[in-house]
Amino acid sequence: MVRRPVESHSPINQSHRCELQYEYRQRQGWGLKVKDRPQTFVSREGNTIIASHSIASNNDNILKAGRVRFMLEEPIPTTKF
């Protein structure tokens, strides 16, 4: 049996991962519509990253569906008589 190295989930690694995700979102143009985003972007280290518009479109649809669902789950304010 081959043991895989355990991936550490310490706060230090988590904050680094969050910073990378934020940076990639900024470089990819995450705030833009999917059709306006670039096909590729360059990371801080100079690596060219190819972005898949089909995956981004699917994720965008899921996020939009979640927003609607969240709005529907909000409690309706009621007035006591």
N, C-alpha and C positions, 0 to 999 in steps of 0.2 A: 504494500500500500504506500503510495507516494503522498507525502504531506505537502499541502500547499501552505505558503507563508500566510500568516494571519494578517489581515488588513486592519491596521489600527484606525480607530475612530475617535481619536483624542480631539479635544477642542482645537488644537493647533492645526491638525490635518483638515478638520472641517472648515475652519476659517479660510485656509488656503484654497480649498476646493470651491468655496463660495466666491472668493475673489476671482478665480479663474472663470467660473461660470458667468459672473458679472462682466468680466473683460470680454469674453467671447460674445456675449449678447450685445455689448456695445460695438464691437468691431463688425459683427454680422449685420448690424442695423435691425435689431430685434423690434424696435419701436415702429419700423416701417411696415407697410403692407407686404405680404409675402412676395407678390409679383415685383415689387420695387427693391427687394433685397439683392445684394450681390451674390453671384454663384460661388465665389471664392473670397476668402479674406486671409490676411497674414497675421499670425500670432505675434506676441511680443518677442519670441525667440526667433522669428523669421520663417516659421513653418507655414506653408500654404495649406489652408484647410478648405475642403470642398463642402459646401452646404447643400443639402438635399432639399429642394423646394417642396417635394411631395411630402416628406416627413414634417417640414415646417407647416405646411398647409393643414395636414392632419392634426398636428398639435394645436394649431390656431383654432380649428373647429372645436376641439375638445375644450380648450380654455373658454371659448365663447359659450359653449353649452353649459359649462360649469357656472359661469356668471349668471346665466338665466336661471339655472336651478337654484343658485344661492339666493337670488332675489325672490324666487317663489317660496323658499323656505323661511323667509323672514316672517316673524309673527305680525299679524294684522292688529293694529291698535284698536282697542275696543273701549267704549264708553259705558260706564256703569250708570244705570238709571235709578 
